[in-house]
């Protein structure tokens, strides 16, 4: 992998359409030679684009001309392939809803009851509750079981595996509809509708609607449930050959758009088996990665696996053996820890390990998801992790949790600029460390433009990650470009792009300087640079040689 600088943004992040981001990149004098576009580029319905309906350009935010302009500028394209799930609005799942067991896509998704057969008890609501020993070690992204009850055309409700987000929308009852359901008068129907709709507007599902409904409650509940709309990210069944054929078709589409690097999203959850963690099941996860890597290489592309695992798992070395690059999810938290404590020893230890290993990494500060926390286990003492979470929470960050026997913070939804207390000097210092660290520099647009937490975006129960996903106007961008933090970051990124100290094959050496100092030296055949950071004074300097 060449030493380059990658912009990371949603296609609509700057001005509401991809053309705004294309214009921004055009004005950056070639600093960014690649761009990672988030999957709202596709036809999608929730989870910031990661609930894909189809891999077709979202015409509301992008056009073929935008992708052509990126190619003409020599900007390489990185796009997501969302492997674990598809939207409930996808053609495949809609076919299941329409044709039920007769659908050719019936085994495309994971039937919860078929998967867990023989492991637990059937509940009154129609799904199997696995016995505790089967769930004890399971990695779950929400406190409830990862399933969604779906109405089939024969009248049954069938549970399907649903790891991530879901939303169930019930229609509002009208007097006209109630007249068809029950032998009531219009005034009575209007009163009952007000009662039912008030309960639904209050967040209850039909089973929670209180009696009395004049003896018609069961009929009303049945009517509402049969007409509900289920939205969610439905997990794919990798035991189905049709799913692997689908993966090949997606790769063909991404290749035709000019993609050279595919980010493999959520593939660590693909392999599932009763009684397992169902996250990073080994060795099966590695077999899946090898197969996906081979499929991409046949089409002239590379893969970048998205793997949020703790440092102590030793996953990086396994990725290297497969010849895959990996994300450095540890750097963001370690920089913040060093800034907070003014003690860089854990950051120095990690950077020294990176420099010695030669692993191919993509580094980052902020991103669309949040600041990784759980990944730091084994690399940073727990009391330092807890202190970091407390500091970010005090600055408006929102913890995201992993659920199970021992719930724990997984990530902190927080703009990196806010995590650094909205300090331009600290933002530039953090970017300097990333620029000199091994690997590709992935740059989140909110960090570059020194944007703080968007607290207004959290109103109404919005996804906490919206705190760091603002859509910026041209005026916002012009104002941000005047900030000292932006100017200094751009100077550092320009240096990273152009100086021979960062050329392919250049060496990287890391050492401490006193108790509060960090030195990173990069040396290529035609030049060398040194970065000195003083965490006591919160200053950095770049020098030749």
N, C-alpha and C positions, 0 to 999 in steps of 0.2 A: 504494500500500500504506500502510495506516495505521501509525502508530508504536505498536506493541504489544509485548507480552511473551509469548513462547511457551514453555510447558513441553515438555520432550522426555523421553520415558521409554518403556520397554516397558510393555505393559498389566499385566504381572505384577510390575513393579519394586517396588511398595510393598504388601507383604502377600500377594503371590501371585496377586492378581486385580485386574482393572481397577477394581472397586468401591473398593479401597484408595486408588488414585490419585484417583478421583472425590472421595472423602472428604477427601483432602489438599487438593485444589484448592478444595473448598467452604470450607475453613478458612483460605484465603489471601486472603479479603476482595476477590476480584475482581482481584487483581494479574495473574493469568494469564488473558488473554482468548482464548487459543488453545492447543491442545495438539497436538503431533506424536507420534502413537503408532507405535511400531515394528511391523514386520509379523508378529511372533508373534501379532498380533491375528487373523491368517488361519490357515487350515489349512496348515501348513508342516512341514518335516521337518529342516532343517539350516540352517547359516549364520545363526543368530539371526533366523530368520523369512524371510530373503531367498530361500529356496528354496520358493516357493509351490506348493502342490498345487492348491488352489482358493481363490478369494476368497469364503470362507464364514467366519463368525465361529468362532474357536477356542473351543469351549464350555468348555474347561478353564480359560480365563483371562478370558473376557468374555461378556456377555449383551446382548441388545437394550436392556434396561433401563439399562445403563451408558451406552450411546450416547444414549439418551433423556435421561438425567440431565444429560449434558454440554450438550445442546441447551437444556434448560430453564435451565441456569445461564448461558447465553449464551456458552459456550466454543466457539469455532470449531474445526473438525477438519481436521488435515492428515494425510494417509495416503500410503503408498508405492504406486506402481504399478511393479512390477518388470518391466522391459521386455525385457531381454536374454535371459532364460531362464525356464524352468519346471522344477519338480521332475521327476525321473524317475518319481516316484509319481503324477504328474498323470494325469487321465483320458486326456488326449491321448497322452502317451507310453506309458501302459499299453496303449492301443489298438494302437500300433505294435508293442509286444512281443507282443501276442496275435495280430495279423493280418499282421504283416510288411509286405511290399510292397503288399498288398491293403487296408491301412488307409487310411481317408480322411484320416488325420493324418500320412501318410508324409512329405509335404513341409512339415509344420509345423516340423520340426527340420532341422538342417543335417547332411546326410550328408557326412562328412569326405572320403571318396574321390571323391565326385561333385564336391565343391567344388574339390579340388586336382588333378583329372584333367589330365594333360599337364604337370605342373610338377615331377615327381620320380619316384622309384622305389618300387615296391611292396615292402614288407618281408615277411619270412617270417611275421610275426604278422598280416598282412592289412590293414595301413593304408599309405597313401602317405606317404613321407618327402619333403617338399618339398625342392627344391634350396636350398643356402645363400642364394642371392640372393633367394629369396622370403621367407626368414625374417629376413634381416639387420636390417630396420627394424621388425620386428613387436613390438608391446607385449604382453608375456605376464605373466600373474599367477602362473605357477608354472614351475619349471625344465624340466619335461617338456612335450611337445606337448599342446595343449589338446584332448584327445580322450578318449572313453570307449568301449571295445569292449563292444558290447551283443549278447547272444544273441538271434537271431531265431528264429521258430518253425520255419523250414526247416532249422535246424542251422547256419546261417552265423553268424559273428561280424562285426558291422558297426560301424565307428567313426562316432560322432557327435561334433560339436563341443561341447566342454565347457570353457568359459573358466575357471570358478571351481572349486568344491569337488566332490569325488567320493569315494565309498567303495564298495568291492566286498567283499561278505561271502560267504564260501564255507560250505556246510553242513559239519558234522562227519560223517565217515564212521562208519557203524555196522557191526558184524559182519553184521547181518541184510541191510543193503544190499549189502555186499561179496559175500555168498553169491549174490546175484542177478547180480552183475557177472562173477564168475570162479568156476571150479570148484575151490573151496578148502574145507578143513575149518574148523570153527568156531574151534578154537584158533589156527589159522594166520590166519584172518580177524581175530581179536581182536588178534594181534600186529601185523599190517599196519595196522590201524586206529590203534593207539597210535602207530605211526611216522608215519603221515600226519597225524594230528591234532596231534601235537607240532610238526610242521613248520608247520602252519597257525597254531597258537597262537603260534608264534615270529615270525609276521609274513610268512612266505613265501607266495607264491601257488602254485597246483598245479604250475606249470612248475619251481618251485624245489625240489620234493620230491625227495630224493635216491634213487637206486637203491641197493640192489636192492629191488624190490617183488615178488620172486619171479616176474618176467616179466609182471606185470599192471599195470605202471605206466601205460601208455597208456590202458588201459581205465578206470583209476581217475581219471586226469587228465580224460578226457572226461566222466566222470560228474560230477565236481566242477564243471567249467566250465559244463555245461549247467544246473546247478541253482544257480548263483551269483545273488545279488541285487545289482543295480546301483543305487546311489543317487547322485544328483548333480544339478547345475543344468544342464539341457540347453538350449543356445543355440537361440533361435527364428530362423526363416528369414523375414525381412521381405519376401522376394520372393513369399511366399505370400499371396494375398488372404485366406485363412482366418485368418492371424495378425492382420491388420488388423481383421477382423470380431471376433476375440477381444478385441483392445484396446478396441473400442467397447463390448463387453459388460461388460468390467471397469470402464470409466468409468461405465457405467449403475449398476452395483452400488455404487461408491463415492459417487456422487451420492445414491443412495437412502438411504445411511447418514448423510447430512448433511455430506459432505466439501465444503469450499470451496476447498482448495488441494491439488493432487496433486504430490507429490515424484516426479520422474521418475528412478528409480534405474537406473544403468548403461546409459542410453540411448546413451552415447557409443561403445559397443561394438557397436551394432546393425548398422551398415553394414560389410560385409566384402567384400574383393576380394583375390585373390592378388597378392602383391607390395606390399601396402599395410601401414600400421601397424596397421590394423584396430582403432584406437582414435582417435576424433576425425577419421575420414576426412573431408576437406573437398573439395567443398562439401556432400556428401551428408548429413552429420550435421545441418547447418542446415536442409536440406529436410525431414528427418525431424522435427526439432523444430517447424518451422512447421506441419507436418501434425498433430502431436499437440496442439499449442497450439490449433489450430482446432477439433479434435474436442472438447477440454475446454470451450472457450468456448461451443460449441453446447449444452453441457449445463449452462452456468452456473457453471463452475469455472475456476480459474486453474492454471497449472503452475509448478513450481519445479524447474528442471533441476539434477540433481546432476552437476557437472562438475569433476573433479579434474585441473586442467591448470596448467602452470607460469605464473607471472606474466608471463613474457616472451612468452607466446603471444598476448596481447591479446584473449582470449576475452570479457572483460567487456563491451567495447565492442560486440562482435557481438551479445551477448545483449540489450543495450540497444536495438539497432536492431530486434530482433524484439519488443521490448516485454515481455521476460521478466525477472523478478528473478533474482538469482544468490546463491550462498553466498559469504560472505567467508571463504574457507579460509586466508587469509593472517594474519588478526588473531591467532589463537591462538599461532602460532609467534613472531610479532613481539613480542607482549607478553612471552612467556617469554624471548626474546633480550634485551629491554630490562631485564628483572629480573635475568637472569644477569650481564650485562655492565655494568649500571647506565649504559648508553648508549642513549638512546631515539631516536637520529637516524633510524634506518630505520623505526621505528614512526611517528614524526612525519611522515616523508615519505609513508608509505602513508595515514595518516589525512587528511593534507592533500589527497592525490589523491582520496580518497573524498568528502571534503566538497566539493571543487571540481566533481567529475564529476556529482553528483546521481544516480548509479546506484542502483537499488533493490536493497538487499542484505539478506540474512539473516545476522547475525553470530552467532558461537558461541565458546565456550572449549573445553570437552571435548565429546565426542559418543560414540555407540555404536561408532564405527569406529576412532578413534585420532587422534592429533595430526598434522595434515598437515605433511609435511616437503618432499616433492618440489615441491609447489606454490610453495615460497618461492624457487625458482631464478630468478635475474634480479632479485629484490627484496632478497635478503640475500646477502652474500658467502659463498662456499662454506666458507671457514674458520669463519665464524660458524654456518653450518648444521651443520658437523661438530662444533663445540663444543657446540651445543644437543643433538645426538644423544648425545654422550658424557655430558652432564649427566643426561639423562633415563634413559639406560641405568644409570647409577650409582644412580638412585633406584628401580630395579626395572622400568623400561620395557623393552619388547621391540620391536626393529625389525621392520617388515614390509617385504619386498623386492619390487621389480619385477625380473623376470628378463629376460635377453636378452644381447646382446653385452657390455653394460656394466651389470651388476646395481647397483642403487642403493636406498637407503632410500626407501620410499614414504610410510610413516606410522610413528609410534611408538605402540604400544599402551601407554597409560599414563593413569592417572587424573590429571586436571588438578591436583587438590589435591596429589597426590604429586609432580607435576612442579614444583610451587611449594614443594617440601620440606615439605609438610604444615604450612604457615605460614598461620594464619588472617588475619593482616594482609595478606600477599601475595595471598591469595585474594580478599579484599574489594577490594584495590587493582585487581586484574585485572578484577573485575566492574565496578568504577566506570568503568574505561576503556571496557568494552563498552557499558555503559549510556549513556555520552555519545557513543559512536561512531555514525555514521550507520547506519540500518537497523533491522530487527526484531531484538530480543534473543531468541535461542533458548537456553534454559537446560537443560542436562543435569542430571538429578536427582542424580547422584553428585557433581557440582561443588557444587550448592546445599547438599547435606547434608554437605559437607566429608568425603567418604569417600576413604580411601587405597586404593592398589592392593590388590586382592584376590588375593594371591599363592597362597592355597590353591586358588583356582579354576584354576590353571595345572597342577595335578598331572595325570598320566596323559595327557600330550600334548594337552591341551585347546587350543582356539583361543586365541591370545594375547590377543585382544580381550576375553575373559572377565574379564580383570584389572579391567575398568571397567564391569561389567554385573551387579553383585551384586543379588540379590533381597533386599530389606530387610524386616525384621519391623516391626510397630508399635512395639516397644521400641526398635529401631534408629532409627526416625524420631524418636521422642520424645527420645532421647538426643542425636541430631544437632541437633535444634531448640534445644538449650540452648547450642550452641557459639557463641562470638562471631562466627566467620566466617559462620555461617548468619544470625544476627540482622542483621549489617551488610549482607549481601547482600540480605536482604528489605527493609531500609530503602531501599537503592538502587533496587531494582526497583519498590517502591511509589512512589518519587519519579519514576521513569521513566514509570510508568503515569499518574500524576495531574497532574504539573506542566505548565503551559502551554508551558514552554520546549521540550517534546518533542512538541508538537501537530503535526499534519500541516502541512507548509509551513514549519516553523520552520527557521531558518538554523543552520549549524554552521561554526565557524571554529576552526582548529587552528594553534598556534604553539609554538615552543620558548621556554624560559625558562632561560637559562644553558645549560651543557653537559648538565645532568642533569634538566632540568625540562620538563614537558609541560603545556600549557594547552589545554583544549577548552571553547569557549563556545557554548552553545545559546541561541537567542533566538527567542521566538514573539511574537505580537501582544500577549499579556497577561502576559508575564514572561520573565525570562532567568536562566540559571544558568551558573556557571563551575566547571570542575573543574581543580584544580592538583595535579599529581603530581610529587613529588620522588623520583627514582630513587636519589639518593645516600642519603637518609634512609629510603627505602622508606615514604613517607607520602603521603596524599592529603587534600585538603580540598575541600568543595563550598560555594560561596558564591552568594548572590543577585547578579544583575546581571552 
